[in-house]
Amino acid sequence: MTESLSDSPLAAQVKDEQQRRKKLSELSLERPPETRIITVSNQKGGVGKTTSTVNLAAALADHGFNVLVVDIDPQGNASTGLGVPHSAETDSIYDVLIDDLTLADVVADCPDIDGLSVIPATIHLAGAEIELVSLVAREQRLQRALEEYMRYREHQEMERLDYVFIDCPPSLGLLTVNAFVAAKEVLIPIQCEYYALEGLSQLLNNINMIQKHLNPVLRVSTILLTMYDARTNLAAQVVEEVKQHFPDEVLESKIPRSVRIAEAPSYQQSVITYDRSSTGALSYLEAAAELVRRS
């Protein structure tokens, strides 16, 4: 007997997404009592770290929050994904960390989304690891720059930032240390694939070292599961394994494998602005809302 259209998997998916969008539209999300500074880190490459930084920031701005993205990855992919210029001639986070420019000197507005601004990264950042070694208070330079920028915004009677996301390089050097010292929270994206937890122990050890010596308030607050494919048993197994290790940190919202998410950066956009109707955009909007509610 032929399956009717209303009983097809596609129809079920459409109905599910309609219900999720309706639930999302009915949510009332409150501003955090103080700025939440979140470092997005995983030294394992290809896990959706920058993609998640860009799209969570865009989703939160879309929800009405004031958001800043600090790109400290020399590749500058977060800057690209949010449509912000970051050629070698651009004043950037490199000039803040090395030459003592202020964040106010280098901040740029995202052209597509109100309430979202970016501190861009340029290729000069590739040499910053070596240059930072000889500088005074080398681990605290980003923290101090952020504190100064927040005082500047207050003095200028600008609205307080609700969220700051720091996009790290896929390594555990001085740039990442600066990100850990500047933040109170760490968000770790984990892909729903084999070896998902490989290398995480080293990352957690580094976070523990930062807690002990440089930033006692730092904590892993959020685990975001990415590249999820509900059709595979492997994805379900990875979800269960991650939840066993991080029962309180894992978001219920999972980011699916999505062509739209992959396409958006080539148009210098987040998936929220590139295709708001897509499953990927819906998933990031849900994850952002969950992040707000779990503060």
Helices and strands as residue ranges (DSSP letters): G 5-7, H 9-25, E 36-40, H 49-62, E 67-71, H 77-81, H 93-99, H 103-106, E 108-109, E 116-119, G 123-127, H 128-132, G 138-140, H 141-155, E 163-167, H 174-182, E 185-191, H 200-213, E 219-228, H 233-245, E 250-256, H 259-263, G 264-267, H 271-274, H 279-293
